Amino acid sequence: MRNVVIIGSGCAGNTAAIYAARANLKPLVVSGHEAGGQLSLTTLVENFPGFPEGINGPDLVENMRLQATHFGAEFVHSSVTDADFSVRPFRVAIDDEWMETRTVIIASGASARWLGLENEQRLIGKGVSSCATCDGFFYRDKNILVVGGGDSAMEEANFLTRFGRQVTLVHRRDEFRASKIMLDRARNNPKIRFLPNTVVDDVYDASANVVTGARLRNRITDEVWDEPVDGFFVAIGHIPNTRVFKGQIDTDPDGYILSKGGARTNIPGVFHAGDVQDRVYRQAITASGAGCMAAIEAERFLEAEGH
Ligand SMILES: Cc1cc2nc3c(=O)[nH]c(=O)nc-3n(C[C@H](O)[C@H](O)[C@H](O)COP(=O)(O)OP(=O)(O)OC[C@H]3O[C@@H](n4cnc5c(N)ncnc54)[C@H](O)[C@@H]3O)c2cc1C
């Protein structure tokens, strides 16, 4: 029987582990398919407080893991494949093996949707990004391409004009899902160039380990051309990792956990932390803050239950 099982080993899960371990709860962290979470995909992180020169994303989450381990957190390199929150103690299946726990912290994140191009995956963190707030700063006076047609694409494109010389917005259709107000704002921004009816066939140069351009194709005319760009931002949404809790944890229609205040879910004793609930900020520091909140709530819940 565990006091706390933490699902996910990104900033949220690892910070929750530090707090829960220091509260002597001996948490078990289930790392999932992506140990270290999204930060393990990137290179330099310049906006996590405490590192004036910045720090590599993988080093940052690894430091958190070491800090949690130092205080007694245990990590297993498996995934939660099922969960039963209908009775207490709760039960979670870790790679199909069931385990009992008094509390659960869901910190399973939300994975960025990518286009699915081979070179796109190779160049993540080397010019390919899914986060303008995180990486826009690296593209001062550079040419930036943004892919997408929804509100987040408009928001990212507008934000990136603070840095880039030009922002080209590529969308596969000529109609946009974005709200009128966001679309108008982008259309009225002189630094944004719209390329509707256009798809990305490739992004390169993987052999040079840096983005230098993208191959684009007009879906109507079939014209293909190479667009020189330095930054390649994919803004086609995120997928919250909540499938295994479906029907038990309340989520919004897109699958993000609905918060019942603080770190609470609809089930007392099951808490949320990080991007799995946050569709607005999606930052390492907010995820870490949420992990802290979830661990404190779990500790108080256990205390109130006499454990
Ligand atoms: C390329 C890139 C660059 C970024 N750069 C920055 C930056 O510079 N600054 C910044 O503040 N933010 C940055 N971000 C955003 C930041 O990484 C996220 O906001 C943060 O990682 C969210 O933390 P999280 O712990 O909530 O989720 P995640 O980091 O997504 O971690 C989720 C964890 O849950 C695990 N998991 C999922 N499903 C299961 C399951 N069924 N069982 C067990 N485990 C599971 C995964 O394996 C993973 O360990 C960047 C993101 C990306 C993709």
Ligand as a Chemical Component Dictionary entry (heavy atoms), coordinates in Angstrom:
data_LIG
# 
_chem_comp.id                   LIG 
_chem_comp.type                 NON-POLYMER 
_chem_comp.pdbx_formal_charge   0 
_chem_comp.three_letter_code    LIG 
# 
loop_
_chem_comp_atom.comp_id 
_chem_comp_atom.atom_id 
_chem_comp_atom.alt_atom_id 
_chem_comp_atom.type_symbol 
_chem_comp_atom.charge 
_chem_comp_atom.model_Cartn_x 
_chem_comp_atom.model_Cartn_y 
_chem_comp_atom.model_Cartn_z 
_chem_comp_atom.pdbx_ordinal 
LIG C1  C1  C 0 10.190 21.364 -27.215 1  
LIG C2  C2  C 0 9.655  22.000 -25.945 2  
LIG C3  C3  C 0 10.356 23.057 -25.368 3  
LIG C4  C4  C 0 9.894  23.631 -24.183 4  
LIG N1  N1  N 0 10.617 24.649 -23.636 5  
LIG C5  C5  C 0 10.200 25.194 -22.473 6  
LIG C6  C6  C 0 10.948 26.256 -21.860 7  
LIG O1  O1  O 0 11.981 26.704 -22.384 8  
LIG N2  N2  N 0 10.470 26.773 -20.701 9  
LIG C7  C7  C 0 9.318  26.328 -20.108 10 
LIG O2  O2  O 0 8.958  26.829 -19.037 11 
LIG N3  N3  N 0 8.578  25.347 -20.677 12 
LIG C8  C8  C 0 8.995  24.764 -21.836 13 
LIG N4  N4  N 0 8.241  23.794 -22.428 14 
LIG C9  C9  C 0 6.988  23.405 -21.800 15 
LIG C10 C10 C 0 7.261  22.468 -20.607 16 
LIG O3  O3  O 0 8.118  21.439 -21.028 17 
LIG C11 C11 C 0 5.943  21.901 -20.077 18 
LIG O4  O4  O 0 5.089  22.951 -19.713 19 
LIG C12 C12 C 0 6.222  21.018 -18.857 20 
LIG O5  O5  O 0 7.115  19.986 -19.211 21 
LIG C13 C13 C 0 4.931  20.410 -18.326 22 
LIG O6  O6  O 0 5.269  19.546 -17.295 23 
LIG P1  P1  P 0 4.315  18.364 -16.848 24 
LIG O7  O7  O 0 5.078  17.639 -15.798 25 
LIG O8  O8  O 0 2.977  18.891 -16.533 26 
LIG O9  O9  O 0 4.116  17.449 -18.128 27 
LIG P2  P2  P 0 5.168  16.725 -19.080 28 
LIG O10 O10 O 0 6.485  17.379 -19.092 29 
LIG O11 O11 O 0 4.446  16.556 -20.371 30 
LIG O12 O12 O 0 5.355  15.287 -18.416 31 
LIG C14 C14 C 0 4.349  14.328 -18.450 32 
LIG C15 C15 C 0 4.872  13.041 -17.880 33 
LIG O13 O13 O 0 3.806  12.122 -17.753 34 
LIG C16 C16 C 0 4.228  10.853 -18.185 35 
LIG N5  N5  N 0 3.050  10.067 -18.554 36 
LIG C17 C17 C 0 2.126  10.297 -19.512 37 
LIG N6  N6  N 0 1.203  9.320  -19.514 38 
LIG C18 C18 C 0 1.560  8.452  -18.524 39 
LIG C19 C19 C 0 1.026  7.236  -18.031 40 
LIG N7  N7  N 0 -0.077 6.675  -18.554 41 
LIG N8  N8  N 0 1.667  6.617  -17.005 42 
LIG C20 C20 C 0 2.769  7.163  -16.446 43 
LIG N9  N9  N 0 3.316  8.312  -16.885 44 
LIG C21 C21 C 0 2.721  8.948  -17.902 45 
LIG C22 C22 C 0 5.202  11.136 -19.306 46 
LIG O14 O14 O 0 6.060  10.026 -19.496 47 
LIG C23 C23 C 0 5.929  12.347 -18.724 48 
LIG O15 O15 O 0 6.976  11.900 -17.897 49 
LIG C24 C24 C 0 8.686  23.178 -23.593 50 
LIG C25 C25 C 0 7.971  22.127 -24.182 51 
LIG C26 C26 C 0 8.447  21.532 -25.335 52 
LIG C27 C27 C 0 7.684  20.396 -25.957 53 
# 
loop_
_chem_comp_bond.comp_id 
_chem_comp_bond.atom_id_1 
_chem_comp_bond.atom_id_2 
_chem_comp_bond.value_order 
_chem_comp_bond.pdbx_ordinal 
LIG C1  C2  SING 1  
LIG C2  C3  SING 2  
LIG C2  C26 DOUB 3  
LIG C3  C4  DOUB 4  
LIG C4  N1  SING 5  
LIG C4  C24 SING 6  
LIG N1  C5  DOUB 7  
LIG C5  C6  SING 8  
LIG C5  C8  SING 9  
LIG C6  O1  DOUB 10 
LIG C6  N2  SING 11 
LIG N2  C7  SING 12 
LIG C7  O2  DOUB 13 
LIG C7  N3  SING 14 
LIG N3  C8  DOUB 15 
LIG C8  N4  SING 16 
LIG N4  C9  SING 17 
LIG N4  C24 SING 18 
LIG C9  C10 SING 19 
LIG C10 O3  SING 20 
LIG C10 C11 SING 21 
LIG C11 O4  SING 22 
LIG C11 C12 SING 23 
LIG C12 O5  SING 24 
LIG C12 C13 SING 25 
LIG C13 O6  SING 26 
LIG O6  P1  SING 27 
LIG P1  O7  DOUB 28 
LIG P1  O8  SING 29 
LIG P1  O9  SING 30 
LIG O9  P2  SING 31 
LIG P2  O10 DOUB 32 
LIG P2  O11 SING 33 
LIG P2  O12 SING 34 
LIG O12 C14 SING 35 
LIG C14 C15 SING 36 
LIG C15 O13 SING 37 
LIG C15 C23 SING 38 
LIG O13 C16 SING 39 
LIG C16 N5  SING 40 
LIG C16 C22 SING 41 
LIG N5  C17 SING 42 
LIG N5  C21 SING 43 
LIG C17 N6  DOUB 44 
LIG N6  C18 SING 45 
LIG C18 C19 SING 46 
LIG C18 C21 DOUB 47 
LIG C19 N7  SING 48 
LIG C19 N8  DOUB 49 
LIG N8  C20 SING 50 
LIG C20 N9  DOUB 51 
LIG N9  C21 SING 52 
LIG C22 O14 SING 53 
LIG C22 C23 SING 54 
LIG C23 O15 SING 55 
LIG C24 C25 DOUB 56 
LIG C25 C26 SING 57 
LIG C26 C27 SING 58 
# 
